[in-house]
Amino acid sequence: MKTIEKKKIVVLLGHPDANAFSGLVASTYEAAAREAGHDVERINIGDLHFDPILHRGYKEIQELEPDLHMVQEKINWADHLVVVYPNWWCTMPALLKGLFDRMWLPGFAFNFDKVTKKLIQRLKGKTARVVIIAGTHSPFQTWWKFGDYTNEIAQGTLGFAGFKVRVSSFGPTERGGEKVCKHCLDEMKTLGKKGV
């Protein structure tokens, strides 16, 4: 039997309401990962206290709140990051976007070489799983109508910093009912056990 490499995993719930279905998805992954022996840290975005607006871009330093420092520390610690969120208007919830706007900064996630201007990916070597829950449209319908709605987080954010990213999309949970939800939770158990 193949042994599974034990990992340090951060599960980030990007839905502001931990009691939503996305919260159950995150908890299912977390429980399976812990049961398999992985070291897991959980972050619920709804529990964090921070200003989600990067008011002046990079023109002025906007001090990070303690919760943002904590998120950075946990991501630095982790081998693998799991981000779970609902698809709202073909993107992530605003609070999750604000989290990345505020703390995904030069010196933490990336830098540019002062001489060559080449990108330095400061989180290279880590892996990530982005889990998107679609409520009313299937992931395929959303992609067909609006294009790749996972690109901004998978490539533009995590990939930019050096993560190797995989995406899992599920839905429609509202119209698909119990069958779709069960498939999603079963898949999360499998992924959690493997730590991928």
N, C-alpha and C positions, 0 to 999 in steps of 0.2 A: 504494500500500500504506500502510495506517495505521501510523504510528509509535507505539511504546509509550513512555509516560512512564517514565523511569528513576526508581526509588524506592529509599529506604533501608528495608530490610526486616530485621526480627528474627524468626527462626524459633525458637520455644520448644518443645522436646520435653518434654511433661509426663509421659512414661512414665519411671520410674526406670531402666529397662534400655534403653540406647541400641541394643542388638542385637535388640530386639523388632520386630515388624512396624511399629509406630508409628514407630520410628527410621528404618526404610527409607522410610516415607511422608515424614517430615520431610526426609530426605536427598534424596529425589527432587525435592521442591519446591525445596529449596535449590539443587541442581545446575542445575535448569532456570532458576531466577531469575538465578543467576550467569551462565549461558550467554547469557541475554538482555541482560546488561549492568547488572542491578540490583546495588546494593551490599548485601550480605547479611552479617548477624552471626548466629551460631548459639549457642543456649544449651541445654545438656542438663541437665535438672533433677537427674539422678542424679550429675552432677559437682559440684553446688553443696554448700557446707557452711554450714548454717544450722539453727537450731532452728525447726521448722515450727509450733510452738505459740505463740499469742499469749496468754501466761499470765494477764495481768490485764486483757485488753481494752484500752480506752483510759484506764483508771484510772491506769496508770503507764507511763512511757516505757520501752519495751524497745529497747535499742540495736540497730540493724541491723548484722548481720555484713557484712564487705566484699563477699561475693558478692551480698547483697541490694542494696547500693548499686550494684554493677555492673549488675544487672538493671534497676534504676530508670534508670540513666544510658543504657543501651541503648534502653530504651523511650522515653525523652525524645528521643533521637537519631532514632528511627525515624519514617517516614511510615506504615508498615504493619507490623502484628504478626500473625504466624501462630502459633497455639497448636495443637499436635497432641497428642492423648492418647487412650488407650483408654477405653471406657465400662465402668467397674467399678461394679457395683451401682447403675446408673442415674445415675452422677455421675462426676466426675473423680477420679483417684487422690488419696489423702490428702496426699501430698507436694506436689502442685500446688495443692491447696486451701490448704495451709499456707503456700506461697509467697505467694499472694494475701493471706491473713490477715495475714501479717507485713509485707509491703511496699506494699500497696495502701492507703496511709494518707492522712489529711488533710495537705495541704501538698504531696503528690506527685500523687495521683490526683484529689483533690477537696478542696473546702472548703465551708463554709456562710457566707454573708454575715452579718457580725455584727449588722447592723441588720435586714435583711429576712428572714434565715434561709433565703434561697433557696440552692439548690445551685449551686456554681461547679464546672463540669466542667473540670478542669485539663488534660485530654488531648484536648479537643475539636479536631476537624479531622483526627484520625488515623483510619485504617481498620484493621479486623482481620478475619481469617479464622479461625474455629474449626473444626478438623478432628477429628472424633470417629470412632474405629474401634470398631465393635461386633463382638465375637468370636462370640457364640453366638446372638444374636437380631438380626434386621434392625432398622435404625433405626425402621421403621414399627411393628414388633411392640412395641418398647420404648415408643414414643410411645403406642400404643394401650392398653397395659397400665398405664403409669405417668405419662403426660402428657409435657409438653415438658421433657425432661431436659437441654436445652441452655440453658434460661432463666437459670439461676443464673450461668453465665459470660458468656453473650451479653448479657443485659440487666442482671442484678444486679451484675456486676463491670465488664466492659468498657464496656457502654452507659452505666452510671452515671457513669463518668469522662469520657464524651464520644465514645468510639469509635463509628463506624458499623460494624456487625458483620454479617458473612455467615457462615453455617454450612454446612459440608459434612459429611454423615454417610455412612459406608460400612459395609457388613457384610451378613450375618454372614461374617466372614473364615474362621472355623473350619469352618462347615458349607458355605459357598459356594465354598470352595476357590480354585483358581488363577484362575478366571474373575472372581470378585469382587475378588480382590487385584489382578489386572491392570487392571480397570476403575478401581480406586482410584488406582493408580500413574499410569495414563494421564491421569486427571483432574488429578492433582497436577502433572504435567509441563505441562499446559495452563495451569493457574492460576499456576504458578511463572513461566512465560515472560511472562505478562501482569502479574505482580506484584500479583495480587488474591487 
